[in-house]
Amino acid sequence: MVLSFSDTGSGLMIKNSDRLKGFEIAGSDGKFVWASAMIEGNKVKIWNENIDKPVKVRYAWADNPVEANLYNKENLPASPFEGSVNK
């Protein structure tokens, strides 16, 4: 799954880590699992080896998402979100 972001300022970055945290994806069964993620320009590629066709994604989906670390280069954090794949 690849997410596109708008309003990223001068670009996306990972804060206080060497890997993105806080992303989950779900397949057609709707069950969310933790996902790996990496920044590619103004996009974020998200995957989990056990889900071939993800249909939902969420980020920082907790009451206190302390590990969420997707920021823009102006040091503003990405807001929590949940979304579905557009078909």
N, CA, C and O atoms as CSV, one atom per row, in Angstrom:
chain,resi,resn,atom,element,x,y,z
A,1,MET,N,N,0.855,-1.158,0.000
A,1,MET,CA,C,0.000,0.000,0.000
A,1,MET,C,C,0.903,1.223,0.000
A,1,MET,O,O,1.901,1.269,0.719
A,2,VAL,N,N,0.548,2.207,-0.806
A,2,VAL,CA,C,1.312,3.445,-0.860
A,2,VAL,C,C,0.374,4.608,-0.583
A,2,VAL,O,O,-0.642,4.768,-1.259
A,3,LEU,N,N,0.713,5.417,0.408
A,3,LEU,CA,C,-0.082,6.590,0.770
A,3,LEU,C,C,0.572,7.841,0.222
A,3,LEU,O,O,1.789,8.004,0.313
A,4,SER,N,N,-0.228,8.720,-0.345
A,4,SER,CA,C,0.251,10.025,-0.795
A,4,SER,C,C,-0.192,11.065,0.223
A,4,SER,O,O,-1.304,11.001,0.749
A,5,PHE,N,N,0.683,12.018,0.493
A,5,PHE,CA,C,0.376,13.080,1.448
A,5,PHE,C,C,0.464,14.430,0.757
A,5,PHE,O,O,1.312,14.645,-0.110
A,6,SER,N,N,-0.423,15.338,1.149
A,6,SER,CA,C,-0.333,16.722,0.692
A,6,SER,C,C,0.073,17.572,1.894
A,6,SER,O,O,0.068,17.097,3.030
A,7,ASP,N,N,0.415,18.791,1.643
A,7,ASP,CA,C,0.790,19.709,2.724
A,7,ASP,C,C,1.902,19.136,3.591
A,7,ASP,O,O,1.793,19.115,4.817
A,8,THR,N,N,2.968,18.674,2.954
A,8,THR,CA,C,4.083,18.079,3.699
A,8,THR,C,C,5.204,19.072,3.973
A,8,THR,O,O,6.268,18.683,4.454
A,9,GLY,N,N,4.983,20.348,3.675
A,9,GLY,CA,C,6.051,21.320,3.868
A,9,GLY,C,C,7.193,21.003,2.930
A,9,GLY,O,O,6.981,20.803,1.734
A,10,SER,N,N,8.404,20.954,3.459
A,10,SER,CA,C,9.566,20.661,2.614
A,10,SER,C,C,9.901,19.174,2.576
A,10,SER,O,O,10.979,18.798,2.116
A,11,GLY,N,N,8.984,18.315,3.057
A,11,GLY,CA,C,9.189,16.878,2.961
A,11,GLY,C,C,8.877,16.135,4.239
A,11,GLY,O,O,8.687,16.741,5.294
A,12,LEU,N,N,8.826,14.823,4.142
A,12,LEU,CA,C,8.534,13.955,5.284
A,12,LEU,C,C,9.821,13.469,5.927
A,12,LEU,O,O,10.866,13.400,5.280
A,13,MET,N,N,9.733,13.134,7.207
A,13,MET,CA,C,10.891,12.586,7.909
A,13,MET,C,C,10.436,11.706,9.059
A,13,MET,O,O,9.290,11.779,9.500
A,14,ILE,N,N,11.347,10.878,9.534
A,14,ILE,CA,C,11.148,10.042,10.711
A,14,ILE,C,C,11.801,10.772,11.876
A,14,ILE,O,O,12.922,11.265,11.753
A,15,LYS,N,N,11.110,10.842,12.998
A,15,LYS,CA,C,11.657,11.538,14.157
A,15,LYS,C,C,12.068,10.536,15.244
A,15,LYS,O,O,11.312,9.625,15.580
A,16,ASN,N,N,13.253,10.715,15.776
A,16,ASN,CA,C,13.770,9.953,16.919
A,16,ASN,C,C,13.853,8.445,16.710
A,16,ASN,O,O,13.704,7.681,17.664
A,17,SER,N,N,14.087,8.010,15.489
A,17,SER,CA,C,14.198,6.583,15.212
A,17,SER,C,C,14.792,6.387,13.825
A,17,SER,O,O,14.962,7.346,13.073
A,18,ASP,N,N,15.105,5.150,13.494
A,18,ASP,CA,C,15.561,4.844,12.145
A,18,ASP,C,C,14.473,4.163,11.326
A,18,ASP,O,O,14.704,3.798,10.174
A,19,ARG,N,N,13.262,3.984,11.924
A,19,ARG,CA,C,12.154,3.379,11.186
A,19,ARG,C,C,10.835,4.009,11.603
A,19,ARG,O,O,10.683,4.465,12.737
A,20,LEU,N,N,9.883,4.029,10.675
A,20,LEU,CA,C,8.548,4.554,10.973
A,20,LEU,C,C,7.797,3.607,11.884
A,20,LEU,O,O,7.915,2.388,11.770
A,21,LYS,N,N,7.026,4.178,12.784
A,21,LYS,CA,C,6.220,3.385,13.719
A,21,LYS,C,C,4.794,3.921,13.721
A,21,LYS,O,O,4.539,5.056,13.319
A,22,GLY,N,N,3.880,3.088,14.178
A,22,GLY,CA,C,2.504,3.528,14.369
A,22,GLY,C,C,1.546,3.188,13.243
A,22,GLY,O,O,0.374,3.556,13.318
A,23,PHE,N,N,2.002,2.490,12.189
A,23,PHE,CA,C,1.127,2.126,11.077
A,23,PHE,C,C,0.577,0.723,11.265
A,23,PHE,O,O,1.286,-0.182,11.705
A,24,GLU,N,N,-0.710,0.552,10.923
A,24,GLU,CA,C,-1.369,-0.747,10.910
A,24,GLU,C,C,-2.137,-0.876,9.603
A,24,GLU,O,O,-2.644,0.113,9.075
A,25,ILE,N,N,-2.223,-2.096,9.083
A,25,ILE,CA,C,-3.042,-2.349,7.900
A,25,ILE,C,C,-3.941,-3.553,8.148
A,25,ILE,O,O,-3.689,-4.374,9.030
A,26,ALA,N,N,-5.007,-3.632,7.335
A,26,ALA,CA,C,-5.948,-4.753,7.439
A,26,ALA,C,C,-6.277,-5.255,6.049
A,26,ALA,O,O,-6.337,-4.485,5.090
A,27,GLY,N,N,-6.486,-6.550,5.955
A,27,GLY,CA,C,-6.953,-7.164,4.720
A,27,GLY,C,C,-8.470,-7.146,4.683
A,27,GLY,O,O,-9.103,-6.410,5.440
A,28,SER,N,N,-9.053,-7.948,3.809
A,28,SER,CA,C,-10.507,-7.976,3.650
A,28,SER,C,C,-11.241,-8.456,4.896
A,28,SER,O,O,-12.442,-8.222,5.031
A,29,ASP,N,N,-10.533,-9.129,5.817
A,29,ASP,CA,C,-11.175,-9.580,7.052
A,29,ASP,C,C,-11.327,-8.449,8.074
A,29,ASP,O,O,-11.990,-8.634,9.094
A,30,GLY,N,N,-10.724,-7.282,7.819
A,30,GLY,CA,C,-10.863,-6.126,8.702
A,30,GLY,C,C,-10.015,-6.164,9.956
A,30,GLY,O,O,-10.125,-5.271,10.796
A,31,LYS,N,N,-9.169,-7.180,10.108
A,31,LYS,CA,C,-8.326,-7.308,11.304
A,31,LYS,C,C,-7.004,-6.573,11.089
A,31,LYS,O,O,-6.228,-6.921,10.198
A,32,PHE,N,N,-6.757,-5.561,11.908
A,32,PHE,CA,C,-5.551,-4.763,11.774
A,32,PHE,C,C,-4.347,-5.470,12.393
A,32,PHE,O,O,-4.452,-6.119,13.434
A,33,VAL,N,N,-3.202,-5.326,11.724
A,33,VAL,CA,C,-1.924,-5.836,12.213
A,33,VAL,C,C,-0.886,-4.735,12.037
A,33,VAL,O,O,-1.033,-3.867,11.176
A,34,TRP,N,N,0.156,-4.771,12.847
A,34,TRP,CA,C,1.233,-3.795,12.718
A,34,TRP,C,C,1.883,-3.945,11.357
A,34,TRP,O,O,1.981,-5.047,10.817
A,35,ALA,N,N,2.323,-2.827,10.812
A,35,ALA,CA,C,2.909,-2.834,9.481
A,35,ALA,C,C,4.264,-2.130,9.472
A,35,ALA,O,O,4.526,-1.225,10.264
A,36,SER,N,N,5.102,-2.569,8.562
A,36,SER,CA,C,6.359,-1.872,8.294
A,36,SER,C,C,6.039,-0.702,7.377
A,36,SER,O,O,5.062,-0.746,6.629
A,37,ALA,N,N,6.854,0.342,7.431
A,37,ALA,CA,C,6.610,1.517,6.589
A,37,ALA,C,C,7.920,2.212,6.277
A,37,ALA,O,O,8.865,2.181,7.066
A,38,MET,N,N,7.958,2.847,5.096
A,38,MET,CA,C,9.130,3.629,4.728
A,38,MET,C,C,8.705,4.823,3.887
A,38,MET,O,O,7.730,4.754,3.138
A,39,ILE,N,N,9.438,5.909,4.018
A,39,ILE,CA,C,9.161,7.133,3.270
A,39,ILE,C,C,9.812,7.040,1.895
A,39,ILE,O,O,10.967,6.636,1.757
A,40,GLU,N,N,9.036,7.428,0.881
A,40,GLU,CA,C,9.536,7.535,-0.489
A,40,GLU,C,C,9.046,8.869,-1.042
A,40,GLU,O,O,7.940,8.946,-1.578
A,41,GLY,N,N,9.850,9.914,-0.920
A,41,GLY,CA,C,9.433,11.255,-1.338
A,41,GLY,C,C,8.343,11.768,-0.425
A,41,GLY,O,O,8.529,11.823,0.791
A,42,ASN,N,N,7.193,12.150,-0.996
A,42,ASN,CA,C,6.049,12.587,-0.192
A,42,ASN,C,C,5.026,11.470,-0.036
A,42,ASN,O,O,3.845,11.727,0.195
A,43,LYS,N,N,5.485,10.237,-0.163
A,43,LYS,CA,C,4.624,9.069,-0.015
A,43,LYS,C,C,5.198,8.159,1.055
A,43,LYS,O,O,6.385,8.218,1.377
A,44,VAL,N,N,4.328,7.314,1.601
A,44,VAL,CA,C,4.758,6.313,2.575
A,44,VAL,C,C,4.297,4.951,2.075
A,44,VAL,O,O,3.110,4.738,1.827
A,45,LYS,N,N,5.239,4.043,1.933
A,45,LYS,CA,C,4.946,2.662,1.525
A,45,LYS,C,C,4.752,1.846,2.796
A,45,LYS,O,O,5.578,1.901,3.707
A,46,ILE,N,N,3.650,1.082,2.858
A,46,ILE,CA,C,3.279,0.323,4.058
A,46,ILE,C,C,3.017,-1.119,3.655
A,46,ILE,O,O,2.381,-1.384,2.634
A,47,TRP,N,N,3.515,-2.059,4.472
A,47,TRP,CA,C,3.306,-3.471,4.151
A,47,TRP,C,C,3.409,-4.350,5.392
A,47,TRP,O,O,3.986,-3.977,6.414
A,48,ASN,N,N,2.826,-5.526,5.252
A,48,ASN,CA,C,2.973,-6.614,6.207
A,48,ASN,C,C,3.015,-7.883,5.370
A,48,ASN,O,O,2.151,-8.096,4.519
A,49,GLU,N,N,4.005,-8.720,5.602
A,49,GLU,CA,C,4.210,-9.916,4.792
A,49,GLU,C,C,3.007,-10.858,4.785
A,49,GLU,O,O,2.867,-11.666,3.868
A,50,ASN,N,N,2.144,-10.767,5.785
A,50,ASN,CA,C,0.998,-11.666,5.898
A,50,ASN,C,C,-0.272,-11.141,5.239
A,50,ASN,O,O,-1.289,-11.835,5.228
A,51,ILE,N,N,-0.233,-9.928,4.690
A,51,ILE,CA,C,-1.416,-9.363,4.036
A,51,ILE,C,C,-1.068,-9.043,2.594
A,51,ILE,O,O,-0.302,-8.121,2.318
A,52,ASP,N,N,-1.643,-9.821,1.670
A,52,ASP,CA,C,-1.363,-9.637,0.243
A,52,ASP,C,C,-2.045,-8.402,-0.333
A,52,ASP,O,O,-1.448,-7.670,-1.122
A,53,LYS,N,N,-3.285,-8.174,0.057
A,53,LYS,CA,C,-4.061,-7.070,-0.499
A,53,LYS,C,C,-4.680,-6.245,0.623
A,53,LYS,O,O,-5.831,-6.477,0.992
A,54,PRO,N,N,-3.942,-5.292,1.168
A,54,PRO,CA,C,-4.495,-4.467,2.236
A,54,PRO,C,C,-5.636,-3.591,1.722
A,54,PRO,O,O,-5.586,-3.082,0.603
A,55,VAL,N,N,-6.661,-3.424,2.551
A,55,VAL,CA,C,-7.801,-2.593,2.178
A,55,VAL,C,C,-8.024,-1.435,3.147
A,55,VAL,O,O,-8.775,-0.509,2.842
A,56,LYS,N,N,-7.376,-1.482,4.314
A,56,LYS,CA,C,-7.516,-0.406,5.301
A,56,LYS,C,C,-6.152,-0.101,5.897
A,56,LYS,O,O,-5.275,-0.962,5.967
A,57,VAL,N,N,-5.997,1.137,6.321
A,57,VAL,CA,C,-4.765,1.574,6.975
A,57,VAL,C,C,-5.137,2.536,8.095
A,57,VAL,O,O,-6.134,3.253,8.012
A,58,ARG,N,N,-4.334,2.539,9.127
A,58,ARG,CA,C,-4.476,3.559,10.160
A,58,ARG,C,C,-3.107,3.886,10.737
A,58,ARG,O,O,-2.175,3.083,10.695
A,59,TYR,N,N,-3.023,5.094,11.275
A,59,TYR,CA,C,-1.763,5.595,11.806
A,59,TYR,C,C,-2.030,6.283,13.144
A,59,TYR,O,O,-2.970,7.066,13.277
A,60,ALA,N,N,-1.193,5.979,14.124
A,60,ALA,CA,C,-1.271,6.607,15.455
A,60,ALA,C,C,-2.666,6.446,16.048
A,60,ALA,O,O,-3.198,7.371,16.662
A,61,TRP,N,N,-3.246,5.279,15.862
A,61,TRP,CA,C,-4.627,5.012,16.252
A,61,TRP,C,C,-4.680,4.518,17.695
A,61,TRP,O,O,-4.920,3.339,17.955
A,62,ALA,N,N,-4.451,5.438,18.621
A,62,ALA,CA,C,-4.463,5.108,20.049
A,62,ALA,C,C,-4.767,6.381,20.825
A,62,ALA,O,O,-4.635,7.486,20.300
A,63,ASP,N,N,-5.176,6.215,22.078
A,63,ASP,CA,C,-5.456,7.390,22.911
A,63,ASP,C,C,-4.205,8.233,23.135
A,63,ASP,O,O,-4.294,9.456,23.242
A,64,ASN,N,N,-3.057,7.597,23.206
A,64,ASN,CA,C,-1.804,8.301,23.414
A,64,ASN,C,C,-0.735,7.663,22.524
A,64,ASN,O,O,0.032,6.821,22.991
A,65,PRO,N,N,-0.678,8.053,21.255
A,65,PRO,CA,C,0.222,7.385,20.299
A,65,PRO,C,C,1.680,7.837,20.435
A,65,PRO,O,O,2.203,8.531,19.563
A,66,VAL,N,N,2.323,7.445,21.520
A,66,VAL,CA,C,3.665,7.941,21.837
A,66,VAL,C,C,4.725,7.490,20.836
A,66,VAL,O,O,5.748,8.161,20.705
A,67,GLU,N,N,4.522,6.386,20.129
A,67,GLU,CA,C,5.533,5.922,19.188
A,67,GLU,C,C,5.338,6.461,17.778
A,67,GLU,O,O,6.186,6.231,16.915
A,68,ALA,N,N,4.249,7.170,17.524
A,68,ALA,CA,C,4.019,7.731,16.192
A,68,ALA,C,C,5.139,8.719,15.882
A,68,ALA,O,O,5.384,9.646,16.654
A,69,ASN,N,N,5.819,8.523,14.753
A,69,ASN,CA,C,7.005,9.346,14.499
A,69,ASN,C,C,7.121,9.854,13.068
A,69,ASN,O,O,8.226,10.120,12.597
A,70,LEU,N,N,5.989,9.993,12.367
A,70,LEU,CA,C,5.991,10.583,11.035
A,70,LEU,C,C,5.789,12.094,11.187
A,70,LEU,O,O,4.776,12.551,11.717
A,71,TYR,N,N,6.774,12.851,10.711
A,71,TYR,CA,C,6.758,14.314,10.811
A,71,TYR,C,C,7.105,14.899,9.457
A,71,TYR,O,O,7.585,14.199,8.565
A,72,ASN,N,N,6.852,16.213,9.311
A,72,ASN,CA,C,7.432,16.881,8.155
A,72,ASN,C,C,8.716,17.563,8.617
A,72,ASN,O,O,8.992,17.637,9.815
A,73,LYS,N,N,9.489,18.055,7.670
A,73,LYS,CA,C,10.800,18.614,8.006
A,73,LYS,C,C,10.715,19.930,8.773
A,73,LYS,O,O,11.726,20.446,9.248
A,74,GLU,N,N,9.496,20.471,8.892
A,74,GLU,CA,C,9.284,21.650,9.738
A,74,GLU,C,C,8.965,21.229,11.172
A,74,GLU,O,O,8.626,22.065,12.009
A,75,ASN,N,N,9.077,19.917,11.450
A,75,ASN,CA,C,8.886,19.329,12.782
A,75,ASN,C,C,7.425,19.294,13.235
A,75,ASN,O,O,7.146,19.344,14.433
A,76,LEU,N,N,6.502,19.209,12.292
A,76,LEU,CA,C,5.086,19.073,12.623
A,76,LEU,C,C,4.672,17.618,12.438
A,76,LEU,O,O,4.960,17.031,11.395
A,77,PRO,N,N,3.999,17.018,13.431
A,77,PRO,CA,C,3.628,15.605,13.337
A,77,PRO,C,C,2.445,15.368,12.400
A,77,PRO,O,O,1.576,16.226,12.243
A,78,ALA,N,N,2.430,14.187,11.782
A,78,ALA,CA,C,1.260,13.767,11.017
A,78,ALA,C,C,0.138,13.456,12.007
A,78,ALA,O,O,0.381,12.891,13.073
A,79,SER,N,N,-1.065,13.822,11.654
A,79,SER,CA,C,-2.219,13.566,12.512
A,79,SER,C,C,-2.645,12.106,12.426
A,79,SER,O,O,-2.466,11.470,11.388
A,80,PRO,N,N,-3.207,11.568,13.509
A,80,PRO,CA,C,-3.759,10.210,13.432
A,80,PRO,C,C,-4.846,10.130,12.364
A,80,PRO,O,O,-5.587,11.090,12.151
A,81,PHE,N,N,-4.939,8.983,11.693
A,81,PHE,CA,C,-5.983,8.805,10.672
A,81,PHE,C,C,-6.274,7.334,10.478
A,81,PHE,O,O,-5.489,6.461,10.849
A,82,GLU,N,N,-7.434,7.088,9.880
A,82,GLU,CA,C,-7.818,5.757,9.407
A,82,GLU,C,C,-8.436,5.935,8.043
A,82,GLU,O,O,-9.199,6.878,7.827
A,83,GLY,N,N,-8.121,5.041,7.109
A,83,GLY,CA,C,-8.666,5.169,5.776
A,83,GLY,C,C,-8.785,3.823,5.083
A,83,GLY,O,O,-8.278,2.805,5.552
A,84,SER,N,N,-9.476,3.856,3.947
A,84,SER,CA,C,-9.689,2.669,3.121
A,84,SER,C,C,-9.075,2.884,1.752
A,84,SER,O,O,-8.833,4.017,1.336
A,85,VAL,N,N,-8.828,1.793,1.062
A,85,VAL,CA,C,-8.293,1.841,-0.284
A,85,VAL,C,C,-9.376,2.356,-1.228
A,85,VAL,O,O,-10.520,1.904,-1.177
A,86,ASN,N,N,-9.006,3.308,-2.091
A,86,ASN,CA,C,-9.920,3.780,-3.126
A,86,ASN,C,C,-9.904,2.802,-4.280
A,86,ASN,O,O,-8.832,2.397,-4.730
A,87,LYS,N,N,-11.058,2.419,-4.763
A,87,LYS,CA,C,-11.110,1.463,-5.872
A,87,LYS,C,C,-11.646,2.132,-7.108
A,87,LYS,O,O,-11.768,1.492,-8.152
